[in-house]
Amino acid sequence: MKPLLRALAAFALLASAASAQPIQDDPFLWLEEVDGARAMQWVEGQNARSAAKLERDPRYAPMLAQARAIFTAKDRIPTPHSRAGGIDNLWQDETNTHGLWRHTTEASYRKAAPAWRVLLDLDALSKAESRNWIWKGATCLKPAETTCLVRLSNGGGDAVDIREFDAAAGRFVDAGFRFGEGKQYVDWLDRDTLVVERAWTPEEVTTSGYPFVMKTVRRDGAVRELFRGQQTDVGVNHVLLRGDAGRVDGLLAARGVSFFETEYFLLGDGAPQRIPLPLKAQQQDYVDGQVVFTLQEAWGGFQAGALIAYDLAELKRGPAAAKPRLIFQPGPRQAIQQVAATDGKLVVVLLEDVKGAVDAWDYAAGRWSAKRLPLPKDANVTLVDTASKDDELFVTVEGFLEPTSLWLADAASGQAAKVKALPPRFGASTHIVEQFWATSSDGAKIPYFVVRPKAAKLDGSIPTLMYGYGGFEVAKPPIYMPEAGKLWMERGGAYVIANIRGGGEFGPAWHQSVLREKRQLSFDDFAAVARDLFARKITSPRRLGIYGRSNGGVLTTVSMTQHPELWNAIVIESPLIDMLRYHKLSAGASWVGEYGDPDVPADRAFIAKYSAYQNLKPGVRYPEVYITTNTRDDRVHPGHARKFAARLEAMGIPYLYYEQTFGGHANDADPELNARRWARHYVYLAQKLMD
């Protein structure tokens, strides 16, 4: 028997008894060896085959040129980060693919051509050290913010190398703080003391791959343990509560019992004291002595979604006697998206019917009051940065057809003004934006946005790409997508975002309604949107393609196996797919609260019903899918994508597979590779939906 037929026969046995057969029967486990010689040889062969089909298409070269122009354009908005009285930015272009960490004054930043001073050249550093250093940010000692801890990832994964950096001198500190590569979290307690969570020993890491022991580390080498979670936790993180001039007013330990459940402890001289909160609560920020949390479940007279605060002084006197106060309770069509503090205000970004708004809250005389910032309506608003020295904040405003603009607002005065704008990257005048609601299998109304050509006939012939995510309470509002506009919509395509359940568009209930055994409803929502598009004659199965990444990989692969008749193209990127084994790979164990635990028989039974890896069936005509991932993705294991492609191959089902060798889970660390990535995506979609 040929090797592929042997593998297929073995897997057919596995699939027919998914709830009983041990996972070890999987014939493609060898593809989980990330850098294994056999696995990488397979990857190279797959890349060559897919590149031949996609990159030799006559559309690839012009699409690549257009995508490259977008991702390396000199007139992009440099994303601002306030530091040391000025503005930092990480800039990448065709010359600086790894990027330049640079700084300018606030006044200079507002000019069309700011005068930047380069602090760190990541391309030069990568060359000197023979690494692929990808920027992951810097944490700087307040109030001066000139002594920093720089986080660098070799290849773009979540594991980082941390080094002390003198931003005033523009160099790493000789014999300064240094922590080798790992998933770790570090911050300053004072100039000579850090609070650190990392794998202190090989055993001090959770089953999800994150640290669970918090310690202080001093320059003289002294180490002291502050808090210890359990190996079965997701992980432990510190929360520093900083007051005036960066003063540390308090320190919390956040023990992640599961991905959505956290215990918070106030640390001090004695034993850790647990703060009275439900497990489904998230600490957001600290302002005016108030520790701010959101609630993901009803508790203590507060409804799910509420924004509440504890007074730190009361907590220090004894958490059991402290009383939380309500700041804000979102309405049924509202959802809190972001919360952050300025020097003296609390900034809350909302979605209202999946459209953005920003409120600035003030705490005085024991009461909270709010004012809405004057920003454009019917647009998506994202908080980019807040200042700790005053009450200024940067936000971006954008829409499907409205280029991103950067606004500077003052939470104290309530003023806001546009300071920068992205030039149009595609001709938007030919398209319109519409919002519709589909009816899912249980009668729930599911909103979705359509961006389509105005002049196109509604006869089902519009090539349409539908995107979905539906997980982890992550909302997907309208955003400006230059690459989609230029490479897809300018060529006559339509774009759809399906705001299916599982996301955060309408708060915790929208997310929690499809957790675990209810997951099928999220998949039903997605199919319902497709059918609604057909009923409106916007598109048809022949012209409809779908795209999802990460958790969206579960969605798209299940959509493929459950409804192959609804789509003609499927882009599956950085995906979760093998849901009977996901908890054994990379950070997968941290997500059992979302999907269930395959090691629990009852959970395994409902997961096995939909897991696409086990539900491919011989004799079914599936669309030829395009699967893509990244070798250096240490969050969602590349084995998911590899094994799915291998199983398709074993079953004789057509597919394309491409694996970029660095870039991490986001897969966008390098602008040139990102341009190639999107060019391949849209060539595939054009071949399937436009030809």
Secondary structure, DSSP 8 states (H G I E B T S, - for coil): --HHHHHHHHHHHHHHTTTTS-GGG-TTGGGG-TT-HHHHHHHHHHHHHHHHHHTTSTTHHHHHHHHHHHHT-TTS----EEETTEEEEEE--SS-SS-EEEEEEHHHHTSSS---EEEEEHHHHHHHHTS-EEEEEEEE-TTT--EEEEEEEESS-S-EEEEEEETTTTEE-TT--EEEEES-EEEEEETTEEEEES-SSTTSB-TTS-B-EEEEEETTS-EEEEEE--TTSSEEEEEEEE-GGG-EEEEEEEEEEETTEEEEEEESSSS-EE----SSEEEEEEETTEEEEEESS-BTTB-TT-EEEEEHHHHHH-GGG---EEEE---TTEEEEEEEE-SS-EEEEEEESS-EEEEEEEEETTEEEEEE----SSSEEEEEEE-SSSSEEEEEEE-SSS--EEEEEETTTTEEEEEEE----S--TTEEEEEEEEE-TTS-EEEEEEEEESSS-SSS---EEEE----TT--------HHHHHHTGGGT-EEEEE--TTSSTT-HHHHHTTSGGGTHHHHHHHHHHHHHHHHTTS--GGGEEEEEETHHHHHHHHHHHH-GGG-SEEEEES----TTTGGGSTTGGGGHHHH--TTSHHHHHHHHHH-HHHH--TT-----EEEEEETT-SSS-THHHHHHHHHHHHHT--EEEEEESSSTTTT-SSHHHHHHHHHHHHHHHHHHHT-
